Amino acid sequence: MNPILAHLGFRPEERVIIIHADDLSMCQATILPSQNFSCWFRQRQR
């Protein structure tokens, strides 16, 4: 397991996605996936 992810509190069985913020909304191909991820992430926080 990546030691930085462990330091941030993630467990080995968890999946982590790292998004390069500069890529979001840069082109049409990234807009819908970033919106879908954003909605999914908000639902998981509840």
Rosetta silent file (secondary structure, phi, psi, omega in degrees, C-alpha in Angstrom):
SEQUENCE: MNPILAHLGFRPEERVIIIHADDLSMCQATILPSQNFSCWFRQRQR
SCORE:     score description
SCORE:     0.000 S_00000001
   1 L     0.000  144.698  177.680    0.000    0.000    0.000 S_00000001
   2 L   -64.904  125.195 -177.319    1.116    3.526   -0.740 S_00000001
   3 H   -64.241  -27.966  178.594    2.393    5.027    2.547 S_00000001
   4 H   -68.889  -42.149  177.662    0.907    8.434    1.757 S_00000001
   5 H   -64.701  -38.534  176.709   -2.572    6.942    1.363 S_00000001
   6 H   -63.142  -41.395  178.937   -2.099    5.036    4.616 S_00000001
   7 H   -63.122  -33.171  178.558   -1.063    8.277    6.321 S_00000001
   8 L   -78.440   -4.975  175.039   -4.254    9.920    5.025 S_00000001
   9 L   100.062    7.800  178.424   -6.282    7.165    6.693 S_00000001
  10 L   -81.624  142.083  177.825   -7.173    4.952    3.748 S_00000001
  11 L   -90.548  157.118 -177.592   -7.269    1.201    4.297 S_00000001
  12 L   -58.241  -30.436 -177.486   -5.624   -1.245    1.847 S_00000001
  13 L   -83.784   -6.129 -179.950   -9.000   -2.570    0.630 S_00000001
  14 L   -84.060  148.825  174.877  -10.318    0.908   -0.248 S_00000001
  15 L   -97.768  140.196 -178.349  -10.148    2.350   -3.734 S_00000001
  16 L  -127.866  134.948  175.406   -8.807    5.862   -4.148 S_00000001
  17 L  -114.747  131.460  178.676   -9.117    8.103   -7.165 S_00000001
  18 L  -113.370  121.659 -176.381   -6.720   10.980   -7.624 S_00000001
  19 L  -109.351  127.913  174.548   -7.885   13.653  -10.033 S_00000001
  20 L   -77.343  109.904 -171.441   -5.546   16.149  -11.551 S_00000001
  21 H   -58.418  -27.087 -179.638   -7.655   19.281  -11.043 S_00000001
  22 H   -67.338  -21.776 -177.834   -6.316   20.930  -14.167 S_00000001
  23 H   -83.146  -21.033 -177.620   -7.991   18.217  -16.266 S_00000001
  24 L   -69.676  132.168  178.710  -11.525   18.822  -14.954 S_00000001
  25 L    61.083   17.930  178.294  -13.711   20.754  -17.370 S_00000001
  26 L   -73.475  -33.518  177.998  -10.780   21.258  -19.699 S_00000001
  27 L  -146.319  167.553 -177.591  -12.681   19.700  -22.565 S_00000001
  28 H   -54.950  -33.878 -175.938  -16.145   18.276  -23.227 S_00000001
  29 H   -66.990  -20.450 -177.918  -14.947   14.724  -22.546 S_00000001
  30 H   -98.458  -13.006 -173.453  -14.200   15.508  -18.876 S_00000001
  31 H   -67.964  -54.304 -178.233  -17.332   17.467  -17.935 S_00000001
  32 H   -63.763  -47.397  178.123  -19.882   14.653  -17.599 S_00000001
  33 H   -59.903  -37.483  180.000  -17.533   12.179  -15.851 S_00000001
  34 H   -69.379  -35.990  176.680  -16.457   14.853  -13.346 S_00000001
  35 H   -67.492  -41.343  178.814  -20.106   15.739  -12.628 S_00000001
  36 H   -62.445  -43.660  179.364  -20.980   12.046  -12.187 S_00000001
  37 H   -64.329  -40.808 -179.528  -18.064   11.553   -9.793 S_00000001
  38 H   -60.542  -44.263  178.354  -19.014   14.664   -7.858 S_00000001
  39 H   -64.784  -43.846  179.253  -22.595   13.387   -7.364 S_00000001
  40 H   -61.335  -43.898 -178.119  -21.350    9.924   -6.371 S_00000001
  41 H   -63.652  -43.737  179.149  -18.883   11.419   -3.895 S_00000001
  42 H   -62.220  -38.486  178.897  -21.529   13.611   -2.236 S_00000001
  43 H   -65.661  -36.277 -179.731  -23.845   10.608   -1.816 S_00000001
  44 H   -71.205  -21.875 -179.282  -21.066    8.616   -0.137 S_00000001
  45 L   -79.509  -13.672 -178.319  -20.471   11.426    2.371 S_00000001
  46 L   -79.790    0.000    0.000  -24.018   11.186    3.772 S_00000001
